Amino acid sequence: MKRFPSKLGLLGALYFVQGMPFGFQATALPVYLRTQGVSVTAIGFLGLLSLPWMFKALWAPLVDRYGSARIGRRKSWILPLQAALAATCALAAFVPVETGLPALLGLIFVMNLLAATQDIAVDGFAVDSLRPEEMGLGNAAQVVGYKLGMLTGGGLLVWASQSIGWRGLFLSMAALSLIVFGVTAFAREPAPREHSGERTTWREVLSRLRQVFLLPGTGWVLLFIATYKFGESLSDVLYKVFLVQEGISPAQIGLWVGTWGMAASLLGSTAGGLLATRMPLLGALTLTASLRILPLAGRWWLAQFGVSDASIIGVTMAEEFFGGALTTVMFAFMMSQTDPRIGATHYTLFASLEVLGKAPGGPIGGLLVGEAHWSYAQAFLLGTVLSVTFLFLLLPLRGLRASRPAPGPA
C-alpha cells in the first residue's frame, strides 16, 4: 500500500496529458466556431474528431500483446505516444486559425488518436497495478487528472490565449506534455498484480474475450455502460451554444463552464471516488445517476424561463459536480468487471462502448435544433427524460456481483 500514492500521482499525470486536446475540442472549439458563424448542425458533428476514442478497442489487443519488458510493458507504449502528442501540439501552433481550419481539425483528430492509444496503455497500467480496495481512489485520480487536463486545454489556456495567442496555447500544451513525458520516463512501472502481467497470444486474447462476454449479465452491463450518458451528451453540446445565443460572451462561458464548472467536476469526481470506496458500486451508481438528473432539468428551466448569471452558474456547477461523481463511480464499476489477464483490451472495450454510446447525442441534438427547429427547451427536456430512463437499467443489475470471477484459463 505504501506505493499507492505514487501510483495515484502517475495515473493523474498521464490522464492530464490525455485530457488537454479533448478539453480544447469540447469546450473552446464549439464556442470559437459559433462566434465565427459556423452552424449549430455543423458544430454538433465536432464529436467525429473523437472517433479514435470510440474505436480504440480495435487496436487494444496490440497493447496487451506487445511491449518491452526492459522499458516496461505499458511505458514502452506510453513514452513514444506522449512524445508524438507533444510534437503534434507544437505543429498545431503554426497553423493559421483563420485560414487553416481544416488542417487544425485534422491535427486535433491526430491528437485524439495518440491520446486514445495512450489511454489503452494507461488503462492497462491501472488494471495491472490497482487492487480492488484501491479502485475507487485510483479511478478518482484518473478522472480528476483527465479533467484537469480538460480544464487546462479548454479553460485556462483559452483564457490565457488573450495574452499568449493561439500559438502560445498549443505550445503550452506541447510543453506540458513533455513535462509529463519526463515524469513518466523516470517513474518505475509497478509490478502487476496476479495474472494481469501475463503475456498472451492472439488466440488467448480472443478466447478470453469470448468467455467474458458469455458470462451471465454481460448484455445488461454493456447496455448500461452504453446508455448512461446519452441524454447528458445530447444536452451538453447544445448548452454552450445556447449560452452564446443568450448573449453570454465566449470569455464568460470559458470562465463559468470551462473553469468554474470543471473545478466543480473535479470535486465531484473526488467525491465519487470516496463514495465508491464506502458503499456498493451499484448503490453509488444509483445515487449519483439520480442526482445528476436535477441539473439536467435545470438546463430545461433556463431555456424555458430565462437566464441570469446566478442561475447559469448554479446549474453549471451542479451538473458538473454530479456528472463528475457519476463518471468516477461508473469507471470503478467498469474496472470491477474487467478480467485482469486481458486488462487493457477488456477495459478498453468498456471504455470505447462508453464513448460510442454517448457519441450520437451531440449530432442528434444539433439536428433537432438546427434542422428540425426544436427549441433548446425541448432538446434539454429530451436529454433529461433519457437520463431518467437510464435509471431503470439498474434494476436487472441488482443481483450482479460487484466483482465477477475471472474466467478460467483459455
C-alpha positions as a Markdown table, in Angstrom:
| # | Residue | x | y | z |
|---|---|---|---|---|
| 1 | Met | 0.0 | 0.0 | 0.0 |
| 2 | Lys | 2.9 | 2.4 | 0.6 |
| 3 | Arg | 3.3 | 2.7 | -3.2 |
| 4 | Phe | -0.3 | 3.7 | -3.7 |
| 5 | Pro | 0.2 | 7.5 | -3.6 |
| 6 | Ser | 2.9 | 7.3 | -6.3 |
| 7 | Lys | 0.5 | 5.3 | -8.5 |
| 8 | Leu | -2.2 | 7.9 | -8.0 |
| 9 | Gly | 0.2 | 10.7 | -9.0 |
| 10 | Leu | 1.4 | 8.9 | -12.1 |
| 11 | Leu | -2.1 | 8.0 | -13.2 |
| 12 | Gly | -3.2 | 11.5 | -12.6 |
| 13 | Ala | -0.3 | 13.0 | -14.7 |
| 14 | Leu | -0.9 | 10.5 | -17.6 |
| 15 | Tyr | -4.6 | 11.3 | -17.7 |
| 16 | Phe | -3.8 | 15.0 | -17.5 |
| 17 | Val | -2.0 | 14.9 | -20.8 |
| 18 | Gln | -4.8 | 12.9 | -22.5 |
| 19 | Gly | -7.4 | 15.4 | -21.3 |
| 20 | Met | -5.9 | 18.6 | -22.8 |
| 21 | Pro | -6.7 | 18.0 | -26.5 |
| 22 | Phe | -10.2 | 16.9 | -25.7 |
| 23 | Gly | -10.8 | 19.8 | -23.4 |
| 24 | Phe | -9.9 | 22.2 | -26.2 |
| 25 | Gln | -12.1 | 20.3 | -28.7 |
| 26 | Ala | -15.1 | 20.0 | -26.3 |
| 27 | Thr | -15.2 | 23.5 | -24.7 |
| 28 | Ala | -13.2 | 26.0 | -26.7 |
| 29 | Leu | -13.7 | 24.9 | -30.3 |
| 30 | Pro | -17.5 | 24.9 | -30.3 |
| 31 | Val | -17.6 | 28.5 | -28.9 |
| 32 | Tyr | -15.0 | 29.7 | -31.3 |
| 33 | Leu | -16.7 | 28.2 | -34.3 |
| 34 | Arg | -20.1 | 29.6 | -33.3 |
| 35 | Thr | -18.6 | 33.1 | -32.9 |
| 36 | Gln | -17.3 | 32.7 | -36.5 |
| 37 | Gly | -20.8 | 31.9 | -37.8 |
| 38 | Val | -20.5 | 28.1 | -38.1 |
| 39 | Ser | -24.0 | 26.5 | -38.0 |
| 40 | Val | -25.3 | 24.6 | -34.9 |
| 41 | Thr | -25.7 | 21.5 | -37.1 |
| 42 | Ala | -22.0 | 21.5 | -38.1 |
| 43 | Ile | -20.9 | 22.1 | -34.5 |
| 44 | Gly | -23.0 | 19.1 | -33.5 |
| 45 | Phe | -20.7 | 16.9 | -35.6 |
| 46 | Leu | -17.4 | 18.0 | -34.0 |
| 47 | Gly | -17.7 | 14.8 | -32.0 |
| 48 | Leu | -16.4 | 13.0 | -35.1 |
| 49 | Leu | -13.0 | 14.3 | -34.1 |
| 50 | Ser | -13.1 | 11.9 | -31.2 |
| 51 | Leu | -13.7 | 8.8 | -33.3 |
| 52 | Pro | -10.4 | 7.2 | -32.1 |
| 53 | Trp | -11.8 | 7.1 | -28.6 |
| 54 | Met | -14.8 | 5.2 | -29.9 |
| 55 | Phe | -12.9 | 2.6 | -31.9 |
| 56 | Lys | -9.6 | 2.2 | -29.9 |
| 57 | Ala | -10.7 | -1.3 | -28.9 |
| 58 | Leu | -9.9 | -2.4 | -32.4 |
| 59 | Trp | -6.1 | -2.0 | -31.7 |
| 60 | Ala | -6.2 | -2.5 | -28.0 |
| 61 | Pro | -5.1 | -6.2 | -28.3 |
| 62 | Leu | -1.8 | -4.9 | -29.8 |
| 63 | Val | -1.1 | -3.1 | -26.5 |
| 64 | Asp | -1.8 | -6.3 | -24.5 |
| 65 | Arg | 0.2 | -8.5 | -26.8 |
| 66 | Tyr | 3.3 | -6.4 | -27.3 |
| 67 | Gly | 5.6 | -4.4 | -25.0 |
| 68 | Ser | 9.2 | -4.2 | -23.8 |
| 69 | Ala | 10.0 | -5.8 | -20.5 |
| 70 | Arg | 13.1 | -3.7 | -20.2 |
| 71 | Ile | 11.4 | -0.4 | -20.5 |
| 72 | Gly | 8.1 | -1.5 | -19.0 |
| 73 | Arg | 5.2 | -3.3 | -20.6 |
| 74 | Arg | 3.0 | -0.2 | -20.6 |
| 75 | Lys | 5.7 | 2.5 | -20.6 |
| 76 | Ser | 7.0 | 1.2 | -23.9 |
| 77 | Trp | 3.8 | 2.4 | -25.4 |
| 78 | Ile | 3.2 | 5.5 | -23.3 |
| 79 | Leu | 6.5 | 7.2 | -23.9 |
| 80 | Pro | 6.6 | 7.3 | -27.7 |
| 81 | Leu | 2.9 | 8.3 | -27.8 |
| 82 | Gln | 3.5 | 11.2 | -25.4 |
| 83 | Ala | 6.4 | 12.4 | -27.5 |
| 84 | Ala | 4.3 | 12.3 | -30.6 |
| 85 | Leu | 1.4 | 14.1 | -28.9 |
| 86 | Ala | 3.8 | 16.9 | -27.9 |
| 87 | Ala | 5.1 | 17.2 | -31.4 |
| 88 | Thr | 1.5 | 17.4 | -32.8 |
| 89 | Cys | 0.6 | 20.1 | -30.4 |
| 90 | Ala | 3.7 | 22.1 | -31.4 |
| 91 | Leu | 2.8 | 21.7 | -35.1 |
| 92 | Ala | -0.8 | 22.9 | -34.5 |
| 93 | Ala | 0.7 | 26.1 | -33.0 |
| 94 | Phe | 1.9 | 27.1 | -36.5 |
| 95 | Val | -1.5 | 26.6 | -38.3 |
| 96 | Pro | -3.2 | 29.9 | -39.0 |
| 97 | Val | -6.6 | 29.6 | -37.3 |
| 98 | Glu | -8.5 | 32.0 | -39.6 |
| 99 | Thr | -7.4 | 30.2 | -42.9 |
| 100 | Gly | -6.3 | 26.8 | -41.8 |
| 101 | Leu | -9.3 | 25.4 | -40.0 |
| 102 | Pro | -9.3 | 22.0 | -41.9 |
| 103 | Ala | -5.6 | 21.5 | -41.1 |
| 104 | Leu | -6.3 | 22.4 | -37.4 |
| 105 | Leu | -9.2 | 20.0 | -37.2 |
| 106 | Gly | -7.0 | 17.3 | -38.8 |
| 107 | Leu | -4.3 | 17.8 | -36.2 |
| 108 | Ile | -6.9 | 17.7 | -33.4 |
| 109 | Phe | -8.0 | 14.3 | -34.8 |
| 110 | Val | -4.4 | 13.1 | -34.7 |
| 111 | Met | -4.1 | 14.4 | -31.1 |
| 112 | Asn | -7.2 | 12.3 | -30.2 |
| 113 | Leu | -5.7 | 9.3 | -32.0 |
| 114 | Leu | -2.5 | 9.5 | -30.0 |
| 115 | Ala | -4.2 | 10.2 | -26.7 |
| 116 | Ala | -6.7 | 7.4 | -27.2 |
| 117 | Thr | -4.0 | 4.9 | -27.9 |
| 118 | Gln | -2.0 | 6.1 | -24.9 |
| 119 | Asp | -5.2 | 5.7 | -22.9 |
| 120 | Ile | -5.3 | 1.9 | -23.8 |
| 121 | Ala | -1.8 | 1.5 | -22.2 |
| 122 | Val | -2.7 | 3.7 | -19.2 |
| 123 | Asp | -5.9 | 1.8 | -18.6 |
| 124 | Gly | -3.9 | -1.4 | -18.8 |
| 125 | Phe | -1.4 | 0.1 | -16.3 |
| 126 | Ala | -4.3 | 0.8 | -13.9 |
| 127 | Val | -5.8 | -2.7 | -14.2 |
| 128 | Asp | -2.4 | -4.2 | -13.7 |
| 129 | Ser | -1.5 | -2.3 | -10.6 |
| 130 | Leu | -4.7 | -1.2 | -8.8 |
| 131 | Arg | -6.0 | -3.7 | -6.2 |
| 132 | Pro | -9.8 | -3.9 | -5.5 |
| 133 | Glu | -9.6 | -1.7 | -2.5 |
| 134 | Glu | -7.7 | 0.9 | -4.5 |
| 135 | Met | -10.1 | 1.2 | -7.4 |
| 136 | Gly | -12.3 | 4.0 | -6.0 |
| 137 | Leu | -9.4 | 6.4 | -5.4 |
| 138 | Gly | -7.5 | 5.1 | -8.4 |
| 139 | Asn | -10.3 | 5.9 | -10.7 |
| 140 | Ala | -10.8 | 9.3 | -9.0 |
| 141 | Ala | -7.1 | 10.0 | -9.8 |
| 142 | Gln | -7.7 | 9.1 | -13.4 |
| 143 | Val | -10.9 | 11.1 | -13.8 |
| 144 | Val | -9.5 | 14.1 | -11.9 |
| 145 | Gly | -6.3 | 14.1 | -13.9 |
| 146 | Tyr | -8.2 | 13.9 | -17.2 |
| 147 | Lys | -10.5 | 16.8 | -16.2 |
| 148 | Leu | -7.6 | 18.9 | -15.0 |
| 149 | Gly | -6.2 | 18.4 | -18.5 |
| 150 | Met | -9.6 | 19.4 | -19.9 |
| 151 | Leu | -9.6 | 22.4 | -17.6 |
| 152 | Thr | -6.2 | 23.4 | -18.9 |
| 153 | Gly | -6.8 | 22.8 | -22.6 |
| 154 | Gly | -10.4 | 24.1 | -22.7 |
| 155 | Gly | -10.4 | 26.8 | -20.0 |
| 156 | Leu | -7.2 | 28.1 | -18.5 |
| 157 | Leu | -5.1 | 28.2 | -21.7 |
| 158 | Val | -8.1 | 29.5 | -23.7 |
| 159 | Trp | -8.4 | 32.3 | -21.2 |
| 160 | Ala | -4.6 | 32.9 | -21.3 |
| 161 | Ser | -4.7 | 33.0 | -25.2 |
| 162 | Gln | -5.8 | 36.6 | -24.9 |
| 163 | Ser | -2.2 | 37.3 | -23.9 |
| 164 | Ile | -0.2 | 34.4 | -25.4 |
| 165 | Gly | -2.4 | 33.9 | -28.5 |
| 166 | Trp | -3.4 | 30.6 | -30.1 |
| 167 | Arg | 0.2 | 29.7 | -30.9 |
| 168 | Gly | 1.1 | 30.1 | -27.2 |
| 169 | Leu | -1.9 | 27.9 | -26.3 |
| 170 | Phe | -0.7 | 25.0 | -28.4 |
| 171 | Leu | 3.0 | 25.4 | -27.5 |
| 172 | Ser | 1.9 | 25.4 | -23.8 |
| 173 | Met | 0.1 | 22.1 | -24.4 |
| 174 | Ala | 3.3 | 20.7 | -26.0 |
| 175 | Ala | 5.5 | 21.8 | -23.1 |
| 176 | Leu | 3.1 | 20.3 | -20.5 |
| 177 | Ser | 3.1 | 17.0 | -22.5 |
| 178 | Leu | 6.9 | 17.0 | -22.4 |
| 179 | Ile | 7.0 | 17.6 | -18.7 |
| 180 | Val | 4.7 | 14.6 | -18.1 |
| 181 | Phe | 6.9 | 12.6 | -20.6 |
| 182 | Gly | 9.9 | 13.3 | -18.3 |
| 183 | Val | 8.0 | 12.3 | -15.2 |
| 184 | Thr | 6.9 | 9.0 | -16.8 |
| 185 | Ala | 10.4 | 8.3 | -18.2 |
| 186 | Phe | 11.9 | 8.3 | -14.7 |
| 187 | Ala | 8.9 | 6.5 | -13.0 |
| 188 | Arg | 9.3 | 2.8 | -12.3 |
| 189 | Glu | 6.4 | 0.7 | -13.6 |
| 190 | Pro | 4.9 | -1.2 | -10.6 |
| 191 | Ala | 4.9 | -4.9 | -10.7 |
| 192 | Pro | 1.4 | -6.0 | -11.9 |
| 193 | Arg | -1.0 | -7.9 | -9.6 |
| 194 | Glu | -1.6 | -11.6 | -10.1 |
| 195 | His | -2.5 | -12.7 | -13.7 |
| 196 | Ser | -2.5 | -9.1 | -15.1 |
| 197 | Gly | 1.1 | -9.2 | -16.3 |
| 198 | Glu | 0.9 | -12.4 | -18.3 |
| 199 | Arg | 1.8 | -12.3 | -21.9 |
| 200 | Thr | -0.9 | -13.7 | -24.1 |
| 201 | Thr | -1.1 | -14.9 | -27.6 |
| 202 | Trp | -3.7 | -13.6 | -30.1 |
| 203 | Arg | -5.7 | -16.8 | -29.7 |
| 204 | Glu | -5.7 | -16.5 | -25.9 |
| 205 | Val | -6.8 | -12.8 | -26.1 |
| 206 | Leu | -9.8 | -13.7 | -28.4 |
| 207 | Ser | -10.7 | -16.8 | -26.4 |
| 208 | Arg | -10.8 | -14.9 | -23.1 |
| 209 | Leu | -12.8 | -12.1 | -24.6 |
| 210 | Arg | -15.3 | -14.7 | -25.8 |
| 211 | Gln | -15.5 | -16.1 | -22.3 |
| 212 | Val | -16.1 | -12.8 | -20.5 |
| 213 | Phe | -18.8 | -11.8 | -23.0 |
| 214 | Leu | -20.6 | -15.1 | -22.4 |
| 215 | Leu | -20.8 | -14.5 | -18.6 |
| 216 | Pro | -24.4 | -14.1 | -17.2 |
| 217 | Gly | -25.5 | -10.5 | -17.1 |
| 218 | Thr | -22.9 | -9.2 | -19.6 |
| 219 | Gly | -25.5 | -7.9 | -22.0 |
| 220 | Trp | -27.1 | -5.8 | -19.3 |
| 221 | Val | -23.7 | -4.5 | -18.3 |
| 222 | Leu | -22.9 | -3.5 | -21.9 |
| 223 | Leu | -26.3 | -1.7 | -22.4 |
| 224 | Phe | -25.8 | 0.0 | -19.0 |
| 225 | Ile | -22.4 | 1.4 | -20.0 |
| 226 | Ala | -23.5 | 2.4 | -23.4 |
| 227 | Thr | -26.5 | 4.5 | -22.4 |
| 228 | Tyr | -25.8 | 6.1 | -19.0 |
| 229 | Lys | -24.5 | 9.4 | -20.6 |
| 230 | Phe | -26.5 | 9.6 | -23.8 |
| 231 | Gly | -29.1 | 12.1 | -22.5 |
| 232 | Glu | -26.4 | 14.2 | -20.9 |
| 233 | Ser | -24.3 | 14.3 | -24.0 |
| 234 | Leu | -27.3 | 15.5 | -26.1 |
| 235 | Ser | -27.7 | 18.3 | -23.7 |
| 236 | Asp | -24.0 | 19.2 | -23.2 |
| 237 | Val | -23.2 | 20.2 | -26.8 |
| 238 | Leu | -26.3 | 22.4 | -27.0 |
| 239 | Tyr | -25.7 | 24.0 | -23.7 |
| 240 | Lys | -22.7 | 26.0 | -24.7 |
| 241 | Val | -24.3 | 27.1 | -28.0 |
| 242 | Phe | -27.5 | 28.0 | -26.0 |
| 243 | Leu | -25.4 | 30.3 | -23.8 |
| 244 | Val | -23.9 | 32.0 | -26.9 |
| 245 | Gln | -27.4 | 32.6 | -28.2 |
| 246 | Glu | -28.4 | 34.1 | -24.8 |
| 247 | Gly | -25.7 | 36.7 | -25.3 |
| 248 | Ile | -23.1 | 35.3 | -22.9 |
| 249 | Ser | -19.6 | 36.1 | -24.1 |
| 250 | Pro | -17.1 | 33.4 | -25.0 |
| 251 | Ala | -14.8 | 34.6 | -22.2 |
| 252 | Gln | -17.6 | 34.3 | -19.7 |
| 253 | Ile | -18.5 | 30.8 | -20.9 |
| 254 | Gly | -14.9 | 29.8 | -20.7 |
| 255 | Leu | -14.8 | 31.0 | -17.1 |
| 256 | Trp | -18.1 | 29.6 | -15.9 |
| 257 | Val | -18.2 | 26.3 | -17.9 |
| 258 | Gly | -14.5 | 25.6 | -18.7 |
| 259 | Thr | -13.0 | 26.8 | -15.4 |
| 260 | Trp | -15.5 | 27.0 | -12.5 |
| 261 | Gly | -17.6 | 24.2 | -13.9 |
| 262 | Met | -14.5 | 22.0 | -14.3 |
| 263 | Ala | -13.5 | 22.8 | -10.8 |
| 264 | Ala | -16.9 | 21.6 | -9.6 |
| 265 | Ser | -16.4 | 18.5 | -11.8 |
| 266 | Leu | -13.1 | 17.8 | -10.1 |
| 267 | Leu | -14.7 | 18.0 | -6.7 |
| 268 | Gly | -17.5 | 15.7 | -7.8 |
| 269 | Ser | -15.0 | 13.2 | -9.3 |
| 270 | Thr | -13.1 | 13.1 | -6.0 |
| 271 | Ala | -16.4 | 12.7 | -4.1 |
| 272 | Gly | -17.4 | 9.9 | -6.4 |
| 273 | Gly | -14.1 | 8.1 | -5.7 |
| 274 | Leu | -14.6 | 8.3 | -2.0 |
| 275 | Leu | -18.2 | 7.2 | -2.4 |
| 276 | Ala | -17.1 | 4.1 | -4.4 |
| 277 | Thr | -14.8 | 3.0 | -1.6 |
| 278 | Arg | -17.6 | 3.3 | 1.1 |
| 279 | Met | -20.7 | 1.8 | -0.4 |
| 280 | Pro | -21.6 | -0.9 | -3.0 |
| 281 | Leu | -20.8 | 0.3 | -6.5 |
| 282 | Leu | -24.4 | -0.2 | -7.8 |
| 283 | Gly | -25.7 | 1.8 | -4.8 |
| 284 | Ala | -23.2 | 4.6 | -5.6 |
| 285 | Leu | -24.3 | 4.5 | -9.2 |
| 286 | Thr | -28.0 | 4.8 | -8.3 |
| 287 | Leu | -27.3 | 7.7 | -6.0 |
| 288 | Thr | -25.1 | 9.7 | -8.4 |
| 289 | Ala | -27.2 | 9.0 | -11.5 |
| 290 | Ser | -30.3 | 10.2 | -9.7 |
| 291 | Leu | -28.7 | 13.4 | -8.5 |
| 292 | Arg | -27.3 | 14.1 | -12.0 |
| 293 | Ile | -30.9 | 14.4 | -13.3 |
| 294 | Leu | -31.6 | 17.6 | -11.2 |
| 295 | Pro | -29.2 | 20.0 | -13.1 |
| 296 | Leu | -30.1 | 18.5 | -16.4 |
| 297 | Ala | -33.7 | 19.5 | -15.6 |
| 298 | Gly | -32.2 | 22.9 | -14.6 |
| 299 | Arg | -31.0 | 23.4 | -18.2 |
| 300 | Trp | -34.5 | 23.0 | -19.4 |
| 301 | Trp | -35.7 | 25.5 | -16.7 |
| 302 | Leu | -33.1 | 28.1 | -18.0 |
| 303 | Ala | -34.2 | 27.6 | -21.6 |
| 304 | Gln | -37.9 | 27.7 | -20.7 |
| 305 | Phe | -38.0 | 30.6 | -18.2 |
| 306 | Gly | -34.9 | 32.7 | -18.9 |
| 307 | Val | -31.3 | 33.0 | -17.7 |
| 308 | Ser | -29.4 | 35.1 | -15.1 |
| 309 | Asp | -25.7 | 34.9 | -14.2 |
| 310 | Ala | -26.6 | 33.2 | -10.9 |
| 311 | Ser | -28.9 | 30.6 | -12.4 |
| 312 | Ile | -26.3 | 29.7 | -15.1 |
| 313 | Ile | -23.5 | 29.3 | -12.6 |
| 314 | Gly | -25.7 | 27.3 | -10.2 |
| 315 | Val | -27.0 | 24.9 | -12.9 |
| 316 | Thr | -23.5 | 24.5 | -14.4 |
| 317 | Met | -21.8 | 23.8 | -11.1 |
| 318 | Ala | -24.4 | 21.3 | -10.0 |
| 319 | Glu | -24.3 | 19.4 | -13.4 |
| 320 | Glu | -20.5 | 19.3 | -13.4 |
| 321 | Phe | -20.3 | 18.1 | -9.8 |
| 322 | Phe | -22.9 | 15.3 | -10.0 |
| 323 | Gly | -21.7 | 14.3 | -13.5 |
| 324 | Gly | -18.2 | 14.1 | -12.3 |
| 325 | Ala | -19.2 | 11.9 | -9.4 |
| 326 | Leu | -21.2 | 9.6 | -11.7 |
| 327 | Thr | -18.3 | 9.2 | -14.1 |
| 328 | Thr | -15.8 | 8.1 | -11.4 |
| 329 | Val | -18.2 | 5.6 | -9.9 |
| 330 | Met | -19.0 | 4.2 | -13.4 |
| 331 | Phe | -15.3 | 3.8 | -14.2 |
| 332 | Ala | -14.8 | 2.0 | -10.9 |
| 333 | Phe | -17.7 | -0.3 | -11.8 |
| 334 | Met | -16.2 | -1.0 | -15.3 |
| 335 | Met | -12.8 | -1.8 | -13.8 |
| 336 | Ser | -14.5 | -4.2 | -11.3 |
| 337 | Gln | -15.9 | -6.2 | -14.2 |
| 338 | Thr | -12.6 | -6.5 | -16.0 |
| 339 | Asp | -10.6 | -9.7 | -16.5 |
| 340 | Pro | -7.0 | -8.6 | -15.4 |
| 341 | Arg | -5.3 | -11.1 | -17.7 |
| 342 | Ile | -6.5 | -9.0 | -20.7 |
| 343 | Gly | -6.9 | -5.8 | -18.8 |
| 344 | Ala | -6.0 | -3.3 | -21.5 |
| 345 | Thr | -8.2 | -5.0 | -24.1 |
| 346 | His | -11.2 | -5.7 | -21.8 |
| 347 | Tyr | -11.3 | -2.3 | -20.1 |
| 348 | Thr | -10.8 | -0.5 | -23.4 |
| 349 | Leu | -13.8 | -2.3 | -24.9 |
| 350 | Phe | -15.9 | -1.0 | -22.0 |
| 351 | Ala | -14.4 | 2.5 | -22.4 |
| 352 | Ser | -14.9 | 2.5 | -26.1 |
| 353 | Leu | -18.5 | 1.4 | -25.6 |
| 354 | Glu | -18.9 | 4.3 | -23.1 |
| 355 | Val | -17.7 | 6.8 | -25.7 |
| 356 | Leu | -19.6 | 5.2 | -28.6 |
| 357 | Gly | -22.8 | 5.2 | -26.6 |
| 358 | Lys | -22.8 | 8.9 | -25.9 |
| 359 | Ala | -21.4 | 10.0 | -29.2 |
| 360 | Pro | -24.7 | 10.3 | -31.2 |
| 361 | Gly | -26.0 | 12.7 | -28.6 |
| 362 | Gly | -24.2 | 15.7 | -30.0 |
| 363 | Pro | -25.2 | 15.2 | -33.7 |
| 364 | Ile | -28.8 | 14.4 | -32.7 |
| 365 | Gly | -29.0 | 17.5 | -30.6 |
| 366 | Gly | -27.6 | 19.6 | -33.3 |
| 367 | Leu | -30.0 | 18.2 | -35.9 |
| 368 | Leu | -33.0 | 18.6 | -33.6 |
| 369 | Val | -32.3 | 22.3 | -33.0 |
| 370 | Gly | -30.6 | 23.2 | -36.3 |
| 371 | Glu | -32.7 | 21.2 | -38.8 |
| 372 | Ala | -35.9 | 20.1 | -37.1 |
| 373 | His | -36.2 | 23.5 | -35.4 |
| 374 | Trp | -36.8 | 22.2 | -31.9 |
| 375 | Ser | -36.4 | 24.8 | -29.2 |
| 376 | Tyr | -33.5 | 24.5 | -26.8 |
| 377 | Ala | -36.0 | 23.8 | -24.0 |
| 378 | Gln | -37.4 | 20.8 | -25.9 |
| 379 | Ala | -34.0 | 19.4 | -26.5 |
| 380 | Phe | -32.9 | 19.8 | -22.9 |
| 381 | Leu | -36.2 | 18.1 | -21.8 |
| 382 | Leu | -35.5 | 15.2 | -24.0 |
| 383 | Gly | -32.0 | 14.8 | -22.5 |
| 384 | Thr | -33.5 | 14.8 | -19.0 |
| 385 | Val | -36.1 | 12.2 | -19.9 |
| 386 | Leu | -33.5 | 9.9 | -21.4 |
| 387 | Ser | -31.4 | 10.2 | -18.3 |
| 388 | Val | -34.4 | 9.3 | -16.1 |
| 389 | Thr | -34.9 | 6.2 | -18.4 |
| 390 | Phe | -31.4 | 5.1 | -17.8 |
| 391 | Leu | -32.1 | 4.5 | -14.1 |
| 392 | Phe | -34.4 | 1.6 | -15.0 |
| 393 | Leu | -31.4 | -0.3 | -16.3 |
| 394 | Leu | -30.1 | -0.5 | -12.8 |
| 395 | Leu | -32.9 | -3.0 | -11.9 |
| 396 | Pro | -31.5 | -6.0 | -13.9 |
| 397 | Leu | -28.1 | -5.4 | -12.4 |
| 398 | Arg | -29.1 | -5.7 | -8.7 |
| 399 | Gly | -28.0 | -9.3 | -8.5 |
| 400 | Leu | -24.7 | -8.7 | -10.3 |
| 401 | Arg | -21.7 | -9.3 | -8.2 |
| 402 | Ala | -19.5 | -6.2 | -7.7 |
| 403 | Ser | -16.5 | -8.1 | -9.0 |
| 404 | Arg | -17.2 | -11.1 | -11.1 |
| 405 | Pro | -14.7 | -14.0 | -11.1 |
| 406 | Ala | -12.3 | -14.0 | -13.9 |
| 407 | Pro | -12.9 | -16.8 | -16.5 |
| 408 | Gly | -10.8 | -19.9 | -16.3 |
| 409 | Pro | -7.7 | -20.5 | -18.5 |
| 410 | Ala | -8.2 | -20.2 | -22.2 |
